[in-house]
Amino acid sequence: MPIVTVAMFSGRTQTEKDRLAEAITEDIIKILKVEKKEVIVVIQEEPRGNWYASGIRV
């Protein structure tokens, strides 16, 4: 059972998240040759103040 976790800044619409999860699911199905019901996509959203790159807040 493939489980994909996507971490991103909060603020995307539910429609955008739905479309992203569907696109990821379709690619997993094609590449790993698994059934759709086996794929889980988890979207974790965080405010921008919680993200750092090279020690600098993004």
MOPAC internal coordinates of N, CA, C and O (Angstrom, degrees):
PM7 1SCF
backbone

  N    0.0000 0     0.00 0     0.00 0    0    0    0
  C    1.4465 1     0.00 0     0.00 0    1    0    0
  C    1.5249 1   108.58 1     0.00 0    2    1    0
  O    1.2310 1   119.93 1   -72.10 1    3    2    1
  N    1.3348 1   117.73 1   107.90 1    3    2    1
  C    1.4638 1   120.76 1   177.80 1    5    3    2
  C    1.5329 1   110.52 1   -71.71 1    6    5    3
  O    1.2310 1   121.22 1   -46.88 1    7    6    5
  N    1.3176 1   115.28 1   133.12 1    7    6    5
  C    1.4554 1   121.90 1   174.38 1    9    7    6
  C    1.5185 1   107.46 1  -123.81 1   10    9    7
  O    1.2310 1   120.80 1   -58.98 1   11   10    9
  N    1.3292 1   116.08 1   121.02 1   11   10    9
  C    1.4628 1   121.74 1  -178.13 1   13   11   10
  C    1.5271 1   108.05 1  -112.65 1   14   13   11
  O    1.2310 1   120.45 1   -51.14 1   15   14   13
  N    1.3291 1   116.75 1   128.86 1   15   14   13
  C    1.4502 1   121.03 1   177.32 1   17   15   14
  C    1.5235 1   109.21 1  -111.29 1   18   17   15
  O    1.2310 1   120.93 1   -52.20 1   19   18   17
  N    1.3253 1   115.83 1   127.80 1   19   18   17
  C    1.4572 1   122.37 1   178.60 1   21   19   18
  C    1.5271 1   106.95 1  -114.24 1   22   21   19
  O    1.2310 1   120.28 1   -60.01 1   23   22   21
  N    1.3157 1   117.07 1   119.99 1   23   22   21
  C    1.4625 1   121.61 1   175.52 1   25   23   22
  C    1.5193 1   107.99 1  -104.34 1   26   25   23
  O    1.2310 1   121.00 1   -49.09 1   27   26   25
  N    1.3385 1   115.70 1   130.91 1   27   26   25
  C    1.4599 1   118.62 1  -178.96 1   29   27   26
  C    1.5297 1   109.81 1  -154.90 1   30   29   27
  O    1.2310 1   121.53 1   -15.00 1   31   30   29
  N    1.3249 1   114.69 1   165.00 1   31   30   29
  C    1.4530 1   120.09 1   175.58 1   33   31   30
  C    1.5186 1   109.29 1   -63.14 1   34   33   31
  O    1.2310 1   120.29 1   -33.05 1   35   34   33
  N    1.3033 1   117.05 1   146.95 1   35   34   33
  C    1.4575 1   120.44 1   176.03 1   37   35   34
  C    1.5285 1   109.46 1   -72.30 1   38   37   35
  O    1.2310 1   121.22 1   -18.85 1   39   38   37
  N    1.3243 1   115.27 1   161.15 1   39   38   37
  C    1.4529 1   119.23 1   176.92 1   41   39   38
  C    1.5179 1   115.37 1   122.67 1   42   41   39
  O    1.2310 1   119.94 1   170.57 1   43   42   41
  N    1.3238 1   117.72 1    -9.43 1   43   42   41
  C    1.4689 1   119.85 1   177.85 1   45   43   42
  C    1.5176 1   109.59 1   -77.63 1   46   45   43
  O    1.2310 1   120.71 1   -26.98 1   47   46   45
  N    1.3227 1   116.24 1   153.02 1   47   46   45
  C    1.4582 1   119.84 1   179.13 1   49   47   46
  C    1.5309 1   110.00 1   -76.55 1   50   49   47
  O    1.2310 1   121.03 1   -17.79 1   51   50   49
  N    1.3242 1   115.64 1   162.21 1   51   50   49
  C    1.4603 1   119.77 1   177.31 1   53   51   50
  C    1.5232 1   110.32 1   -62.58 1   54   53   51
  O    1.2310 1   120.06 1   143.47 1   55   54   53
  N    1.3100 1   117.48 1   -36.53 1   55   54   53
  C    1.4704 1   121.03 1   178.13 1   57   55   54
  C    1.5248 1   111.05 1   -62.37 1   58   57   55
  O    1.2310 1   120.13 1   136.94 1   59   58   57
  N    1.3307 1   117.36 1   -43.06 1   59   58   57
  C    1.4690 1   120.57 1   178.29 1   61   59   58
  C    1.5233 1   110.87 1   -62.53 1   62   61   59
  O    1.2310 1   120.31 1   137.49 1   63   62   61
  N    1.3177 1   117.01 1   -42.51 1   63   62   61
  C    1.4653 1   120.60 1   179.11 1   65   63   62
  C    1.5252 1   111.15 1   -66.50 1   66   65   63
  O    1.2310 1   120.49 1   140.18 1   67   66   65
  N    1.3267 1   116.66 1   -39.82 1   67   66   65
  C    1.4681 1   120.33 1   177.06 1   69   67   66
  C    1.5212 1   110.94 1   -61.36 1   70   69   67
  O    1.2310 1   120.43 1   134.53 1   71   70   69
  N    1.3334 1   116.77 1   -45.47 1   71   70   69
  C    1.4692 1   121.18 1   179.99 1   73   71   70
  C    1.5289 1   111.39 1   -64.17 1   74   73   71
  O    1.2310 1   120.33 1   139.67 1   75   74   73
  N    1.3224 1   116.98 1   -40.33 1   75   74   73
  C    1.4603 1   120.90 1   178.36 1   77   75   74
  C    1.5249 1   110.54 1   -63.14 1   78   77   75
  O    1.2310 1   120.35 1   132.96 1   79   78   77
  N    1.3288 1   116.93 1   -47.04 1   79   78   77
  C    1.4656 1   120.48 1  -179.90 1   81   79   78
  C    1.5305 1   111.13 1   -61.67 1   82   81   79
  O    1.2310 1   120.45 1   140.10 1   83   82   81
  N    1.3216 1   116.75 1   -39.90 1   83   82   81
  C    1.4627 1   120.00 1   179.18 1   85   83   82
  C    1.5337 1   111.33 1   -66.25 1   86   85   83
  O    1.2310 1   120.14 1   137.94 1   87   86   85
  N    1.3289 1   117.33 1   -42.06 1   87   86   85
  C    1.4726 1   120.70 1   179.37 1   89   87   86
  C    1.5261 1   111.02 1   -64.41 1   90   89   87
  O    1.2310 1   120.66 1   136.61 1   91   90   89
  N    1.3142 1   116.35 1   -43.39 1   91   90   89
  C    1.4758 1   120.20 1   178.24 1   93   91   90
  C    1.5256 1   109.57 1   -62.83 1   94   93   91
  O    1.2310 1   120.68 1   135.85 1   95   94   93
  N    1.3161 1   116.30 1   -44.15 1   95   94   93
  C    1.4740 1   121.06 1  -179.96 1   97   95   94
  C    1.5261 1   110.74 1   -59.33 1   98   97   95
  O    1.2310 1   120.37 1   133.23 1   99   98   97
  N    1.3162 1   116.90 1   -46.77 1   99   98   97
  C    1.4659 1   120.49 1  -179.06 1  101   99   98
  C    1.5270 1   111.79 1   -61.45 1  102  101   99
  O    1.2310 1   120.04 1   138.97 1  103  102  101
  N    1.3236 1   117.53 1   -41.03 1  103  102  101
  C    1.4672 1   120.28 1   178.30 1  105  103  102
  C    1.5250 1   111.41 1   -66.91 1  106  105  103
  O    1.2310 1   119.91 1   139.65 1  107  106  105
  N    1.3097 1   117.77 1   -40.35 1  107  106  105
  C    1.4707 1   121.19 1   178.05 1  109  107  106
  C    1.5306 1   109.95 1   -61.30 1  110  109  107
  O    1.2310 1   120.88 1   136.23 1  111  110  109
  N    1.3416 1   115.93 1   -43.77 1  111  110  109
  C    1.4717 1   120.57 1   179.04 1  113  111  110
  C    1.5263 1   110.72 1   -58.41 1  114  113  111
  O    1.2310 1   120.43 1   134.14 1  115  114  113
  N    1.3350 1   116.78 1   -45.86 1  115  114  113
  C    1.4678 1   121.44 1  -178.43 1  117  115  114
  C    1.5239 1   112.09 1   -67.47 1  118  117  115
  O    1.2310 1   120.60 1   134.80 1  119  118  117
  N    1.3191 1   116.45 1   -45.20 1  119  118  117
  C    1.4624 1   120.25 1  -173.18 1  121  119  118
  C    1.5257 1   112.22 1   -77.12 1  122  121  119
  O    1.2310 1   120.48 1   134.94 1  123  122  121
  N    1.3379 1   116.69 1   -45.06 1  123  122  121
  C    1.4696 1   120.32 1  -175.80 1  125  123  122
  C    1.5279 1   113.77 1   -94.20 1  126  125  123
  O    1.2310 1   121.33 1   173.09 1  127  126  125
  N    1.3460 1   115.07 1    -6.91 1  127  126  125
  C    1.4660 1   120.42 1   178.79 1  129  127  126
  C    1.5300 1   111.96 1    54.63 1  130  129  127
  O    1.2310 1   121.63 1  -126.20 1  131  130  129
  N    1.3274 1   114.48 1    53.80 1  131  130  129
  C    1.4580 1   121.43 1   176.16 1  133  131  130
  C    1.5239 1   108.61 1  -117.71 1  134  133  131
  O    1.2310 1   120.62 1   -12.86 1  135  134  133
  N    1.3034 1   116.42 1   167.14 1  135  134  133
  C    1.4586 1   120.70 1   177.81 1  137  135  134
  C    1.5249 1   110.45 1   -80.81 1  138  137  135
  O    1.2310 1   121.23 1   -28.71 1  139  138  137
  N    1.3147 1   115.26 1   151.29 1  139  138  137
  C    1.4641 1   121.55 1  -178.07 1  141  139  138
  C    1.5309 1   111.48 1   -55.54 1  142  141  139
  O    1.2310 1   120.60 1   140.38 1  143  142  141
  N    1.3202 1   116.46 1   -39.62 1  143  142  141
  C    1.4602 1   120.44 1  -177.44 1  145  143  142
  C    1.5289 1   113.05 1   -66.20 1  146  145  143
  O    1.2310 1   120.03 1   166.76 1  147  146  145
  N    1.3294 1   117.55 1   -13.24 1  147  146  145
  C    1.4587 1   121.52 1  -179.72 1  149  147  146
  C    1.5257 1   113.17 1   -88.03 1  150  149  147
  O    1.2310 1   119.81 1   167.00 1  151  150  149
  N    1.3262 1   117.98 1   -13.00 1  151  150  149
  C    1.4695 1   122.10 1  -173.41 1  153  151  150
  C    1.5349 1   110.58 1   -93.20 1  154  153  151
  O    1.2310 1   121.27 1   -48.86 1  155  154  153
  N    1.3173 1   115.18 1   131.14 1  155  154  153
  C    1.4622 1   121.51 1   176.00 1  157  155  154
  C    1.5256 1   107.92 1  -121.32 1  158  157  155
  O    1.2310 1   120.88 1   -50.01 1  159  158  157
  N    1.3281 1   115.93 1   129.99 1  159  158  157
  C    1.4597 1   121.77 1   175.84 1  161  159  158
  C    1.5189 1   107.42 1  -118.22 1  162  161  159
  O    1.2310 1   120.81 1   -54.52 1  163  162  161
  N    1.3277 1   116.06 1   125.48 1  163  162  161
  C    1.4623 1   122.38 1   179.49 1  165  163  162
  C    1.5237 1   107.70 1  -112.92 1  166  165  163
  O    1.2310 1   120.59 1   -54.52 1  167  166  165
  N    1.3231 1   116.48 1   125.48 1  167  166  165
  C    1.4652 1   120.66 1   177.06 1  169  167  166
  C    1.5213 1   108.27 1  -109.00 1  170  169  167
  O    1.2310 1   121.33 1   -60.87 1  171  170  169
  N    1.3231 1   115.05 1   119.13 1  171  170  169
  C    1.4647 1   121.34 1   178.14 1  173  171  170
  C    1.5137 1   108.39 1  -106.86 1  174  173  171
  O    1.2310 1   120.79 1   -56.64 1  175  174  173
  N    1.3189 1   116.09 1   123.36 1  175  174  173
  C    1.4570 1   120.95 1  -178.95 1  177  175  174
  C    1.5238 1   109.79 1  -111.91 1  178  177  175
  O    1.2310 1   121.14 1   -42.25 1  179  178  177
  N    1.3081 1   115.42 1   137.75 1  179  178  177
  C    1.4593 1   122.20 1   179.26 1  181  179  178
  C    1.5181 1   109.28 1  -135.49 1  182  181  179
  O    1.2310 1   120.27 1   -31.69 1  183  182  181
  N    1.3223 1   117.08 1   148.31 1  183  182  181
  C    1.4668 1   118.60 1   174.59 1  185  183  182
  C    1.5251 1   110.56 1   -67.42 1  186  185  183
  O    1.2310 1   120.96 1   -25.76 1  187  186  185
  N    1.3044 1   115.77 1   154.24 1  187  186  185
  C    1.4690 1   120.75 1  -177.21 1  189  187  186
  C    1.5313 1   113.21 1   -57.13 1  190  189  187
  O    1.2310 1   119.79 1   147.97 1  191  190  189
  N    1.2955 1   118.01 1   -32.03 1  191  190  189
  C    1.4668 1   120.17 1  -177.62 1  193  191  190
  C    1.5208 1   114.10 1   -66.82 1  194  193  191
  O    1.2310 1   119.72 1   169.83 1  195  194  193
  N    1.3340 1   118.15 1   -10.17 1  195  194  193
  C    1.4535 1   121.41 1  -179.88 1  197  195  194
  C    1.5284 1   113.93 1   -97.52 1  198  197  195
  O    1.2310 1   119.93 1  -175.32 1  199  198  197
  N    1.3256 1   117.74 1     4.68 1  199  198  197
  C    1.4610 1   121.51 1  -175.76 1  201  199  198
  C    1.5327 1   110.04 1  -113.01 1  202  201  199
  O    1.2310 1   120.87 1   -41.75 1  203  202  201
  N    1.3039 1   115.93 1   138.25 1  203  202  201
  C    1.4658 1   122.18 1   179.55 1  205  203  202
  C    1.5245 1   109.75 1  -133.20 1  206  205  203
  O    1.2310 1   120.15 1   -39.26 1  207  206  205
  N    1.2928 1   117.32 1   140.74 1  207  206  205
  C    1.4638 1   122.98 1   174.39 1  209  207  206
  C    1.5259 1   106.56 1  -130.91 1  210  209  207
  O    1.2310 1   120.93 1   -52.81 1  211  210  209
  N    1.3071 1   115.83 1   127.19 1  211  210  209
  C    1.4698 1   121.98 1  -177.67 1  213  211  210
  C    1.5269 1   111.11 1    55.53 1  214  213  211
  O    1.2310 1   120.66 1  -146.29 1  215  214  213
  N    1.3308 1   116.35 1    33.71 1  215  214  213
  C    1.4522 1   121.44 1   177.34 1  217  215  214
  C    1.5260 1   114.27 1    79.56 1  218  217  215
  O    1.2310 1   120.14 1  -173.83 1  219  218  217
  N    1.3237 1   117.33 1     6.17 1  219  218  217
  C    1.4676 1   121.41 1  -177.45 1  221  219  218
  C    1.5281 1   107.98 1  -115.68 1  222  221  219
  O    1.2310 1   120.39 1   -46.71 1  223  222  221
  N    1.3249 1   116.86 1   133.29 1  223  222  221
  C    1.4644 1   121.03 1   179.21 1  225  223  222
  C    1.5187 1   109.89 1   -64.37 1  226  225  223
  O    1.2310 1   121.45 1   -46.52 1  227  226  225
  N    1.3335 1   114.83 1   133.48 1  227  226  225
  C    1.4587 1   121.10 1  -178.68 1  229  227  226
  C    1.5199 1   109.96 1   -95.89 1  230  229  227
  O    1.2310 1   120.10 1   180.00 1  231  230  229

